[in-house]
Amino acid sequence: MYPAPPPPPMMPVNRMPKTSGLGIAGMVLGLLGLCVGITSLPAVICSHLSLSAIRRSGGQLTGKGMAIAGLVTGYLGLAGLAAIILSVGMKANKADKEAALSSAPYQLSSVMTPILPPMPELAPLGHGGVKVGQLRLQDGVGPGEAMELRIYLPAGNHAAGSLRCVLVAPAGTTLLSGTDIGPLDENAYHDECLPYAEAGMAVVMYSLDGNVDEEDSEDREKTKRAYERFRTAQAGLSNARNALEFALARMPQVDRTKIFAAGHSSAATLALLFGEHEPRLAGCVAYAPATDIEARLKEITDNPFADLTFPECKTFLKRSSPKTHADQLKIPAFVFHAANDKNVPVADSRDFAAGLKARGADITFREVPLGGHYDAMIEEGIPAGIEWMKGR
């Protein structure tokens, strides 16, 4: 018998290459990651694993192109996700800084005192012997270094340190820009300063950096420049501070312990703000002040395009509001308001005065029923303010 023949040799089996499932997953996840971001990291992991498996498969796995596509889209998605996280973090950090800045007191110690010129020549005004003169500081271009001052002195000769002094800014600003005091001519406005001088007090009226003329108020670039000057002048505090320095350095008649800040409307807002920042004042007098400027100008701060003209205005307005720094008011204050004021609600002054009183501040609040925003100040407010200051 012959042995059985050997079996025929085994023929190689040609298997069809398979597409890598990880490669498919990597590409799909990568594409999704471009939209949602969260799938980008799994896309990169799947694509790397797919490429490794393809290299070891000896040609039995395909899908290298899809794996590479998954890598590219995955890394792009990760880069986009990182940019979003960084942007959110930067915005949160900026918001935190703005919140801190909006509540931070202004630094009057940073205000440069310019070279102060001597007293101007005073001329009789024709009202009870009151004399008046005007000058301009021109020592530089910094905040409060190029401003106007108008000086009123009561009739007669005055011994050194014998007069109370009132620092008054012009009223009627938008609280986003300053204003000049105008020329000293027959049309000069005296109604908010003259009564103090007629009552025997010295008066220093001062301009505010950032004046914008009425005809330029619709010019966005000029309005923006005026706002920037006013903001750099710390909402007028730099001007108020240099008006005080002038009174102390150039007006020997003034009692250095009896200098007051006073004003009406927007100038009343500044008088309170100055009182909160300047302990050398004997007191501050505010007729119909806006104490929460951020709320008063909410229509502007809510406008998404407001920063184009008024950069960082929300932060600035909160920081410039007397309400923000109420706990810093350590000097006596007199607040006056008419109940029928249609410009600034009397409730603002009521609440502000009540808050100060609750903190133990030396606050006098007087409310009258009639007179509106302006007439009440002229007819009753200033006389009451004068009596209040004389009692200090």
C-alpha positions as CSV (number, residue, x, y, z in Angstrom):
1,M,0.0,0.0,0.0
2,Y,1.2,3.4,-0.7
3,P,1.0,6.2,1.8
4,A,-1.7,8.8,1.4
5,P,-0.6,11.8,-0.6
6,P,0.1,15.0,1.4
7,P,-2.6,17.5,1.6
8,P,-2.4,20.3,-0.9
9,P,-0.7,23.5,0.3
10,M,-2.9,26.1,1.9
11,M,-3.7,29.0,-0.4
12,P,-3.4,32.5,1.1
13,V,-6.8,34.0,1.9
14,N,-7.1,37.6,0.5
15,R,-9.2,39.5,3.2
16,M,-10.7,42.8,2.2
17,P,-9.1,45.7,4.2
18,K,-11.5,47.3,6.8
19,T,-12.0,50.9,7.5
20,S,-10.9,52.0,10.9
21,G,-13.8,52.7,13.1
22,L,-11.7,55.0,15.3
23,G,-10.8,56.9,12.2
24,I,-14.5,57.4,11.4
25,A,-15.2,58.4,15.0
26,G,-12.3,60.8,15.1
27,M,-13.5,62.6,11.9
28,V,-17.1,62.8,13.1
29,L,-16.2,64.0,16.5
30,G,-13.8,66.5,15.0
31,L,-16.5,68.0,12.8
32,L,-18.8,68.2,15.7
33,G,-16.1,69.8,17.8
34,L,-16.0,72.7,15.3
35,C,-19.5,73.5,16.4
36,V,-19.7,72.5,20.1
37,G,-16.1,72.3,21.1
38,I,-16.6,69.6,23.8
39,T,-16.0,66.7,21.3
40,S,-12.7,68.0,20.0
41,L,-10.5,66.2,22.6
42,P,-12.2,62.8,22.0
43,A,-11.7,63.5,18.3
44,V,-7.9,63.9,18.7
45,I,-7.6,60.8,20.9
46,C,-9.6,58.6,18.5
47,S,-7.7,59.9,15.5
48,H,-4.3,59.2,17.1
49,L,-5.4,55.7,18.1
50,S,-6.7,55.1,14.6
51,L,-3.4,56.2,12.9
52,S,-1.4,53.9,15.3
53,A,-3.7,50.9,14.5
54,I,-3.5,51.6,10.8
55,R,0.3,51.6,10.9
56,R,0.4,48.2,12.7
57,S,-2.3,46.6,10.5
58,G,-0.1,45.7,7.6
59,G,-2.5,47.2,5.2
60,Q,-5.6,45.5,6.8
61,L,-7.0,48.8,8.1
62,T,-7.7,51.9,6.0
63,G,-9.1,55.3,6.9
64,K,-5.9,57.2,7.3
65,G,-7.4,60.3,5.6
66,M,-10.4,60.3,7.9
67,A,-8.1,60.0,10.9
68,I,-6.0,62.9,9.7
69,A,-9.2,64.9,9.1
70,G,-10.2,64.1,12.7
71,L,-6.8,65.3,14.0
72,V,-7.0,68.6,12.1
73,T,-10.6,69.4,13.0
74,G,-10.0,68.2,16.6
75,Y,-7.1,70.5,17.1
76,L,-8.9,73.4,15.5
77,G,-11.8,72.8,17.8
78,L,-9.5,72.7,20.8
79,A,-7.9,75.9,19.7
80,G,-11.3,77.5,19.4
81,L,-12.4,76.2,22.8
82,A,-9.3,77.6,24.4
83,A,-9.9,81.0,22.8
84,I,-13.5,81.0,24.1
85,I,-12.4,80.1,27.6
86,L,-9.6,82.7,27.5
87,S,-12.0,85.3,26.2
88,V,-14.6,84.5,28.9
89,G,-11.9,84.7,31.5
90,M,-10.6,88.0,30.3
91,K,-14.1,89.4,30.2
92,A,-14.8,88.2,33.8
93,N,-11.5,89.7,34.9
94,K,-12.4,93.0,33.2
95,A,-15.8,93.0,34.8
96,D,-14.2,92.4,38.2
97,K,-11.8,95.3,37.7
98,E,-14.6,97.6,36.5
99,A,-16.7,96.7,39.5
100,A,-13.8,97.4,41.8
101,L,-13.0,100.7,40.0
102,S,-16.6,101.9,39.9
103,S,-16.7,101.8,43.7
104,A,-13.2,103.1,44.4
105,P,-12.8,106.6,45.7
106,Y,-11.2,109.2,43.5
107,Q,-7.6,110.1,44.4
108,L,-7.4,113.8,44.9
109,S,-3.8,113.4,46.0
110,S,-3.0,112.7,42.4
111,V,-4.2,116.1,41.3
112,M,-1.3,118.4,40.3
113,T,-1.7,121.9,41.8
114,P,-0.8,124.4,39.0
115,I,1.1,127.6,39.6
116,L,-1.7,129.9,40.9
117,P,-1.8,133.4,39.6
118,P,-2.5,136.3,41.9
119,M,-6.0,137.6,42.6
120,P,-7.6,139.3,39.6
121,E,-8.5,143.0,39.7
122,L,-12.0,143.2,41.2
123,A,-14.6,145.7,40.0
124,P,-17.9,146.7,41.6
125,L,-20.8,144.7,40.4
126,G,-23.5,147.1,41.4
127,H,-25.2,144.8,43.9
128,G,-24.7,145.9,47.5
129,G,-21.0,146.9,46.9
130,V,-20.0,143.3,45.8
131,K,-16.9,143.2,43.7
132,V,-16.1,140.6,41.1
133,G,-13.1,139.6,38.9
134,Q,-12.2,136.7,36.7
135,L,-9.0,134.8,35.8
136,R,-7.7,131.7,34.0
137,L,-5.2,129.2,35.2
138,Q,-2.9,128.5,32.3
139,D,-0.1,126.4,33.9
140,G,-0.5,123.3,31.8
141,V,-2.8,121.0,30.0
142,G,-3.4,118.4,32.7
143,P,-6.7,118.0,34.7
144,G,-7.7,121.3,36.4
145,E,-4.5,123.1,35.1
146,A,-6.3,125.3,32.5
147,M,-9.5,126.5,34.1
148,E,-11.4,129.7,34.8
149,L,-12.2,131.2,38.2
150,R,-14.6,134.0,39.0
151,I,-14.1,135.6,42.4
152,Y,-16.7,137.5,44.4
153,L,-16.0,139.5,47.5
154,P,-18.5,141.3,49.7
155,A,-18.4,145.1,50.2
156,G,-15.8,146.6,52.4
157,N,-12.4,145.7,53.6
158,H,-11.8,142.3,55.2
159,A,-9.3,141.2,57.8
160,A,-7.4,138.1,57.2
161,G,-9.4,134.9,57.9
162,S,-12.6,136.8,58.4
163,L,-14.8,135.5,55.6
164,R,-16.6,132.2,55.0
165,C,-16.0,131.0,51.4
166,V,-18.2,129.1,49.0
167,L,-16.9,127.1,46.1
168,V,-19.5,126.9,43.3
169,A,-19.4,125.1,40.0
170,P,-21.8,126.0,37.1
171,A,-25.0,124.0,36.9
172,G,-26.6,122.5,33.8
173,T,-24.1,119.9,32.6
174,T,-25.1,116.5,31.4
175,L,-22.8,114.9,34.1
176,L,-20.8,113.5,31.1
177,S,-19.0,116.7,30.3
178,G,-17.9,119.9,31.9
179,T,-18.6,123.6,31.2
180,D,-17.0,127.0,31.1
181,I,-18.2,129.9,33.3
182,G,-18.4,132.3,30.4
183,P,-17.1,135.8,30.0
184,L,-17.5,138.4,32.7
185,D,-19.7,140.8,30.8
186,E,-23.2,142.3,31.0
187,N,-24.6,138.9,30.2
188,A,-22.7,137.0,32.9
189,Y,-24.8,134.8,35.1
190,H,-24.6,135.6,38.8
191,D,-27.8,134.3,40.3
192,E,-26.2,131.2,41.9
193,C,-23.1,133.1,43.4
194,L,-24.1,136.7,44.1
195,P,-26.5,135.9,47.1
196,Y,-23.5,134.4,49.1
197,A,-21.4,137.5,48.5
198,E,-24.3,139.8,49.4
199,A,-24.6,137.7,52.6
200,G,-20.9,138.6,53.5
201,M,-19.1,135.5,52.0
202,A,-16.3,135.1,49.5
203,V,-17.2,133.1,46.5
204,V,-15.0,131.2,44.0
205,M,-16.9,130.0,40.9
206,Y,-14.9,127.6,38.8
207,S,-15.2,126.0,35.4
208,L,-15.2,122.2,34.7
209,D,-12.8,120.5,32.3
210,G,-14.5,119.1,29.2
211,N,-16.7,121.9,28.0
212,V,-18.6,121.2,24.7
213,D,-20.4,124.1,23.0
214,E,-24.1,123.6,22.3
215,E,-23.5,123.8,18.5
216,D,-21.0,120.9,18.9
217,S,-23.2,118.7,21.1
218,E,-24.2,116.6,18.1
219,D,-20.6,116.1,16.9
220,R,-19.6,112.7,18.3
221,E,-15.9,113.2,18.2
222,K,-16.0,116.6,20.0
223,T,-18.5,115.1,22.5
224,K,-16.2,112.2,23.1
225,R,-13.1,114.5,23.6
226,A,-15.1,116.6,26.1
227,Y,-16.2,113.4,28.0
228,E,-12.6,112.2,28.1
229,R,-11.4,115.5,29.6
230,F,-14.2,115.5,32.1
231,R,-13.5,111.9,33.1
232,T,-9.7,112.6,33.4
233,A,-10.6,115.5,35.7
234,Q,-12.3,113.0,37.9
235,A,-15.9,114.3,37.2
236,G,-14.8,117.8,38.0
237,L,-13.1,117.0,41.3
238,S,-9.7,118.1,39.9
239,N,-11.3,121.5,39.2
240,A,-12.9,121.8,42.6
241,R,-9.7,120.8,44.3
242,N,-7.7,123.6,42.5
243,A,-10.4,126.1,43.2
244,L,-10.0,125.2,46.9
245,E,-6.2,125.6,46.5
246,F,-6.6,129.0,45.0
247,A,-8.8,130.2,47.9
248,L,-6.3,128.9,50.4
249,A,-3.2,130.4,48.7
250,R,-4.5,133.6,47.2
251,M,-7.4,134.8,49.3
252,P,-6.1,135.9,52.8
253,Q,-9.6,137.2,53.7
254,V,-10.9,133.6,53.8
255,D,-11.2,131.6,57.0
256,R,-9.5,128.4,56.1
257,T,-11.7,126.4,58.5
258,K,-15.0,127.7,56.9
259,I,-14.8,126.8,53.2
260,F,-17.9,125.2,51.8
261,A,-18.8,123.5,48.5
262,A,-22.2,124.4,47.1
263,G,-24.2,123.9,43.9
264,H,-27.5,123.3,42.2
265,S,-28.5,120.3,40.1
266,S,-25.4,118.9,38.4
267,A,-23.2,121.3,40.4
268,A,-25.0,119.9,43.6
269,T,-23.9,116.4,42.6
270,L,-20.3,117.7,42.4
271,A,-20.6,119.5,45.7
272,L,-21.6,116.2,47.4
273,L,-19.0,114.3,45.6
274,F,-16.3,116.9,46.6
275,G,-17.5,116.7,50.2
276,E,-17.1,113.0,50.2
277,H,-13.5,113.3,49.0
278,E,-12.2,116.5,50.6
279,P,-12.0,116.6,54.4
280,R,-10.7,120.2,54.5
281,L,-14.2,121.5,53.7
282,A,-16.4,122.8,56.5
283,G,-19.5,121.4,54.8
284,C,-21.3,120.9,51.5
285,V,-24.6,122.3,50.3
286,A,-26.6,120.6,47.5
287,Y,-29.8,122.0,45.9
288,A,-31.7,119.3,44.0
289,P,-28.7,117.0,43.4
290,A,-28.7,113.8,41.3
291,T,-27.2,111.4,43.7
292,D,-27.4,108.2,41.6
293,I,-26.0,109.3,38.1
294,E,-25.9,105.7,36.8
295,A,-29.7,105.4,37.4
296,R,-30.4,108.9,36.0
297,L,-28.6,108.2,32.8
298,K,-29.7,104.6,32.5
299,E,-30.9,105.2,28.9
300,I,-27.3,105.9,27.9
301,T,-25.7,103.1,29.9
302,D,-28.1,100.6,28.5
303,N,-27.3,101.6,24.9
304,P,-24.9,99.0,23.5
305,F,-23.2,101.7,21.4
306,A,-22.7,104.2,24.3
307,D,-19.1,103.3,24.7
308,L,-18.3,104.5,21.2
309,T,-18.9,108.1,22.5
310,F,-18.5,107.6,26.2
311,P,-16.0,104.8,26.9
312,E,-16.6,102.9,30.1
313,C,-19.4,105.3,30.9
314,K,-21.2,102.8,33.2
315,T,-18.2,102.5,35.4
316,F,-17.5,106.2,35.3
317,L,-21.1,107.2,36.2
318,K,-21.3,104.8,39.1
319,R,-17.9,106.1,40.4
320,S,-19.1,109.7,40.0
321,S,-22.3,109.2,42.0
322,P,-22.5,110.6,45.5
323,K,-24.5,107.5,46.4
324,T,-21.5,105.3,45.7
325,H,-19.3,107.1,48.2
326,A,-21.9,108.1,50.8
327,D,-20.1,106.3,53.6
328,Q,-17.1,108.6,53.0
329,L,-19.0,111.8,53.8
330,K,-17.4,112.9,57.1
331,I,-18.3,116.6,56.9
332,P,-21.7,118.3,57.5
333,A,-24.1,118.4,54.6
334,F,-27.2,120.4,53.7
335,V,-29.5,119.0,51.0
336,F,-32.5,120.9,49.7
337,H,-35.2,119.8,47.3
338,A,-38.7,120.8,46.1
339,A,-41.3,118.1,46.1
340,N,-42.6,119.1,42.7
341,D,-39.2,119.0,41.0
342,K,-39.8,117.4,37.6
343,N,-36.1,117.2,36.6
344,V,-34.6,115.3,39.6
345,P,-37.1,113.3,41.7
346,V,-37.3,114.5,45.3
347,A,-37.2,110.8,46.3
348,D,-33.6,110.7,45.4
349,S,-32.6,113.3,48.0
350,R,-35.0,111.8,50.6
351,D,-33.4,108.4,50.2
352,F,-29.9,109.8,50.1
353,A,-30.4,111.9,53.2
354,A,-32.1,109.0,55.1
355,G,-29.2,106.7,54.2
356,L,-26.7,109.3,55.5
357,K,-28.7,109.8,58.7
358,A,-28.8,106.0,59.3
359,R,-25.0,106.0,59.1
360,G,-24.8,108.7,61.7
361,A,-23.7,111.5,59.3
362,D,-24.3,115.2,60.0
363,I,-27.0,115.7,57.4
364,T,-29.7,118.4,57.2
365,F,-32.5,117.7,54.7
366,R,-35.0,120.4,53.8
367,E,-37.9,119.7,51.5
368,V,-40.4,122.4,50.2
369,P,-43.6,121.7,48.5
370,L,-43.3,124.0,45.5
371,G,-40.9,125.8,43.3
372,G,-39.8,123.1,40.9
373,H,-36.2,122.4,40.0
374,Y,-34.9,126.0,39.7
375,D,-37.2,128.6,41.4
376,A,-37.2,126.7,44.7
377,M,-33.4,126.9,44.8
378,I,-33.3,130.6,44.0
379,E,-36.2,131.7,46.3
380,E,-35.8,129.3,49.3
381,G,-32.8,127.0,48.8
382,I,-29.9,129.5,48.7
383,P,-31.3,131.6,51.6
384,A,-31.7,128.4,53.7
385,G,-28.2,127.3,52.6
386,I,-26.7,130.6,53.7
387,E,-28.3,130.4,57.1
388,W,-27.1,126.8,57.5
389,M,-23.5,127.8,56.6
390,K,-23.6,130.8,59.0
391,G,-24.5,128.4,61.7
392,R,-21.3,126.4,61.1
